[in-house]
Amino acid sequence: MFRSLGTTELLIIAAVVILLFGGKKIPELFKGLADAVKEFKKASKDNEQEKNVEG
């Protein structure tokens, strides 16, 4: 169903993102994404530790 994205597809996606959000907003978007990933990892780690304590 899905295939790997090639260089051309990634460049098109990047161009669309730049057009939609502008160059100034992109660092803010990536910072928000990084914060979300950190929170997800923290929650996963906490959940794993909780499972180990209970089980």
N, CA, C and O atoms as a GROMACS GRO file, in nm:
protein
  220
    1MET      N    1   0.082  -0.118   0.000
    1MET     CA    2   0.000   0.000   0.000
    1MET      C    3   0.088   0.126   0.000
    1MET      O    4   0.074   0.212  -0.086
    2PHE      N    5   0.178   0.134   0.096
    2PHE     CA    6   0.268   0.248   0.101
    2PHE      C    7   0.405   0.206   0.050
    2PHE      O    8   0.447   0.092   0.070
    3ARG      N    9   0.473   0.298  -0.016
    3ARG     CA   10   0.608   0.269  -0.062
    3ARG      C   11   0.700   0.375  -0.003
    3ARG      O   12   0.653   0.480   0.042
    4SER      N   13   0.827   0.349  -0.005
    4SER     CA   14   0.920   0.445   0.053
    4SER      C   15   0.922   0.573  -0.030
    4SER      O   16   0.904   0.569  -0.152
    5LEU      N   17   0.944   0.684   0.037
    5LEU     CA   18   0.947   0.812  -0.031
    5LEU      C   19   1.086   0.836  -0.088
    5LEU      O   20   1.187   0.812  -0.023
    6GLY      N   21   1.089   0.884  -0.210
    6GLY     CA   22   1.215   0.916  -0.275
    6GLY      C   23   1.253   1.061  -0.250
    6GLY      O   24   1.181   1.135  -0.183
    7THR      N   25   1.365   1.099  -0.305
    7THR     CA   26   1.416   1.235  -0.287
    7THR      C   27   1.320   1.338  -0.346
    7THR      O   28   1.296   1.442  -0.285
    8THR      N   29   1.266   1.309  -0.462
    8THR     CA   30   1.175   1.404  -0.527
    8THR      C   31   1.051   1.428  -0.442
    8THR      O   32   1.007   1.541  -0.426
    9GLU      N   33   0.994   1.322  -0.388
    9GLU     CA   34   0.876   1.336  -0.306
    9GLU      C   35   0.905   1.416  -0.180
    9GLU      O   36   0.825   1.501  -0.140
   10LEU      N   37   1.021   1.390  -0.117
   10LEU     CA   38   1.057   1.464   0.003
   10LEU      C   39   1.077   1.613  -0.027
   10LEU      O   40   1.040   1.697   0.054
   11LEU      N   41   1.136   1.645  -0.142
   11LEU     CA   42   1.154   1.785  -0.180
   11LEU      C   43   1.020   1.854  -0.204
   11LEU      O   44   1.002   1.970  -0.168
   12ILE      N   45   0.927   1.783  -0.264
   12ILE     CA   46   0.794   1.840  -0.287
   12ILE      C   47   0.724   1.865  -0.155
   12ILE      O   48   0.663   1.971  -0.136
   13ILE      N   49   0.732   1.770  -0.064
   13ILE     CA   50   0.671   1.787   0.068
   13ILE      C   51   0.734   1.906   0.141
   13ILE      O   52   0.662   1.986   0.202
   14ALA      N   53   0.866   1.918   0.135
   14ALA     CA   54   0.934   2.030   0.200
   14ALA      C   55   0.890   2.163   0.140
   14ALA      O   56   0.869   2.260   0.212
   15ALA      N   57   0.876   2.168   0.008
   15ALA     CA   58   0.832   2.291  -0.058
   15ALA      C   59   0.691   2.330  -0.014
   15ALA      O   60   0.663   2.447   0.009
   16VAL      N   61   0.604   2.232  -0.004
   16VAL     CA   62   0.466   2.258   0.039
   16VAL      C   63   0.464   2.310   0.182
   16VAL      O   64   0.391   2.404   0.213
   17VAL      N   65   0.544   2.250   0.269
   17VAL     CA   66   0.551   2.295   0.408
   17VAL      C   67   0.600   2.438   0.416
   17VAL      O   68   0.545   2.519   0.490
   18ILE      N   69   0.703   2.471   0.339
   18ILE     CA   70   0.756   2.608   0.339
   18ILE      C   71   0.651   2.706   0.287
   18ILE      O   72   0.636   2.815   0.342
   19LEU      N   73   0.579   2.667   0.182
   19LEU     CA   74   0.475   2.755   0.129
   19LEU      C   75   0.361   2.776   0.229
   19LEU      O   76   0.309   2.886   0.241
   20LEU      N   77   0.324   2.670   0.300
   20LEU     CA   78   0.213   2.680   0.394
   20LEU      C   79   0.249   2.759   0.520
   20LEU      O   80   0.170   2.841   0.567
   21PHE      N   81   0.366   2.734   0.574
   21PHE     CA   82   0.400   2.789   0.704
   21PHE      C   83   0.500   2.904   0.698
   21PHE      O   84   0.512   2.979   0.795
   22GLY      N   85   0.570   2.918   0.589
   22GLY     CA   86   0.671   3.023   0.580
   22GLY      C   87   0.799   2.982   0.650
   22GLY      O   88   0.799   2.895   0.737
   23GLY      N   89   0.908   3.045   0.611
   23GLY     CA   90   1.039   3.008   0.664
   23GLY      C   91   1.056   3.037   0.812
   23GLY      O   92   1.132   2.968   0.879
   24LYS      N   93   0.986   3.138   0.863
   24LYS     CA   94   1.004   3.176   1.004
   24LYS      C   95   0.933   3.080   1.100
   24LYS      O   96   0.976   3.066   1.215
   25LYS      N   97   0.828   3.016   1.055
   25LYS     CA   98   0.751   2.928   1.143
   25LYS      C   99   0.808   2.786   1.152
   25LYS      O  100   0.777   2.714   1.246
   26ILE      N  101   0.890   2.747   1.056
   26ILE     CA  102   0.939   2.609   1.052
   26ILE      C  103   1.021   2.572   1.176
   26ILE      O  104   0.999   2.464   1.230
   27PRO      N  105   1.115   2.656   1.224
   27PRO     CA  106   1.186   2.618   1.347
   27PRO      C  107   1.092   2.599   1.466
   27PRO      O  108   1.115   2.512   1.549
   28GLU      N  109   0.987   2.681   1.473
   28GLU     CA  110   0.890   2.664   1.581
   28GLU      C  111   0.816   2.532   1.568
   28GLU      O  112   0.790   2.465   1.668
   29LEU      N  113   0.783   2.494   1.445
   29LEU     CA  114   0.714   2.366   1.424
   29LEU      C  115   0.802   2.248   1.466
   29LEU      O  116   0.755   2.154   1.530
   30PHE      N  117   0.931   2.254   1.427
   30PHE     CA  118   1.020   2.144   1.462
   30PHE      C  119   1.046   2.139   1.612
   30PHE      O  120   1.061   2.031   1.669
   31LYS      N  121   1.051   2.256   1.678
   31LYS     CA  122   1.068   2.258   1.823
   31LYS      C  123   0.947   2.194   1.890
   31LYS      O  124   0.962   2.116   1.984
   32GLY      N  125   0.829   2.228   1.843
   32GLY     CA  126   0.708   2.168   1.897
   32GLY      C  127   0.704   2.018   1.874
   32GLY      O  128   0.663   1.942   1.961
   33LEU      N  129   0.747   1.975   1.756
   33LEU     CA  130   0.752   1.833   1.725
   33LEU      C  131   0.851   1.761   1.816
   33LEU      O  132   0.824   1.651   1.864
   34ALA      N  133   0.967   1.822   1.838
   34ALA     CA  134   1.068   1.762   1.925
   34ALA      C  135   1.017   1.751   2.068
   34ALA      O  136   1.039   1.650   2.134
   35ASP      N  137   0.948   1.854   2.115
   35ASP     CA  138   0.890   1.849   2.250
   35ASP      C  139   0.787   1.737   2.262
   35ASP      O  140   0.780   1.668   2.363
   36ALA      N  141   0.707   1.720   2.157
   36ALA     CA  142   0.605   1.615   2.158
   36ALA      C  143   0.670   1.477   2.162
   36ALA      O  144   0.623   1.388   2.233
   37VAL      N  145   0.777   1.459   2.086
   37VAL     CA  146   0.848   1.330   2.085
   37VAL      C  147   0.909   1.303   2.223
   37VAL      O  148   0.902   1.190   2.272
   38LYS      N  149   0.967   1.404   2.285
   38LYS     CA  150   1.024   1.388   2.419
   38LYS      C  151   0.918   1.346   2.520
   38LYS      O  152   0.940   1.256   2.601
   39GLU      N  153   0.802   1.412   2.514
   39GLU     CA  154   0.693   1.377   2.606
   39GLU      C  155   0.643   1.234   2.581
   39GLU      O  156   0.612   1.162   2.676
   40PHE      N  157   0.635   1.195   2.455
   40PHE     CA  158   0.591   1.060   2.422
   40PHE      C  159   0.689   0.957   2.477
   40PHE      O  160   0.649   0.856   2.535
   41LYS      N  161   0.819   0.982   2.459
   41LYS     CA  162   0.920   0.890   2.511
   41LYS      C  163   0.915   0.882   2.662
   41LYS      O  164   0.928   0.773   2.719
   42LYS      N  165   0.896   0.996   2.728
   42LYS     CA  166   0.887   0.998   2.874
   42LYS      C  167   0.766   0.918   2.921
   42LYS      O  168   0.776   0.840   3.016
   43ALA      N  169   0.652   0.937   2.855
   43ALA     CA  170   0.531   0.864   2.892
   43ALA      C  171   0.549   0.714   2.868
   43ALA      O  172   0.504   0.633   2.949
   44SER      N  173   0.613   0.678   2.760
   44SER     CA  174   0.638   0.537   2.732
   44SER      C  175   0.729   0.476   2.837
   44SER      O  176   0.706   0.364   2.884
   45LYS      N  177   0.833   0.550   2.874
   45LYS     CA  178   0.927   0.501   2.975
   45LYS      C  179   0.857   0.486   3.111
   45LYS      O  180   0.877   0.386   3.180
   46ASP      N  181   0.776   0.585   3.148
   46ASP     CA  182   0.702   0.578   3.274
   46ASP      C  183   0.606   0.460   3.274
   46ASP      O  184   0.591   0.392   3.375
   47ASN      N  185   0.541   0.437   3.161
   47ASN     CA  186   0.447   0.327   3.150
   47ASN      C  187   0.520   0.193   3.163
   47ASN      O  188   0.471   0.101   3.228
   48GLU      N  189   0.637   0.183   3.101
   48GLU     CA  190   0.715   0.059   3.109
   48GLU      C  191   0.762   0.034   3.252
   48GLU      O  192   0.758  -0.080   3.299
   49GLN      N  193   0.804   0.138   3.320
   49GLN     CA  194   0.847   0.123   3.459
   49GLN      C  195   0.729   0.082   3.547
   49GLN      O  196   0.746   0.001   3.638
   50GLU      N  197   0.611   0.136   3.521
   50GLU     CA  198   0.493   0.100   3.597
   50GLU      C  199   0.457  -0.046   3.577
   50GLU      O  200   0.418  -0.115   3.671
   51LYS      N  201   0.470  -0.094   3.453
   51LYS     CA  202   0.443  -0.236   3.425
   51LYS      C  203   0.540  -0.325   3.501
   51LYS      O  204   0.501  -0.428   3.555
   52ASN      N  205   0.668  -0.285   3.506
   52ASN     CA  206   0.769  -0.366   3.575
   52ASN      C  207   0.744  -0.370   3.724
   52ASN      O  208   0.772  -0.472   3.788
   53VAL      N  209   0.694  -0.264   3.782
   53VAL     CA  210   0.667  -0.261   3.926
   53VAL      C  211   0.546  -0.349   3.958
   53VAL      O  212   0.547  -0.420   4.059
   54GLU      N  213   0.444  -0.344   3.874
   54GLU     CA  214   0.323  -0.421   3.899
   54GLU      C  215   0.341  -0.570   3.871
   54GLU      O  216   0.285  -0.654   3.942
   55GLY      N  217   0.417  -0.601   3.770
   55GLY     CA  218   0.424  -0.739   3.725
   55GLY      C  219   0.544  -0.808   3.770
   55GLY      O  220   0.563  -0.926   3.739
   0.00000   0.00000   0.00000
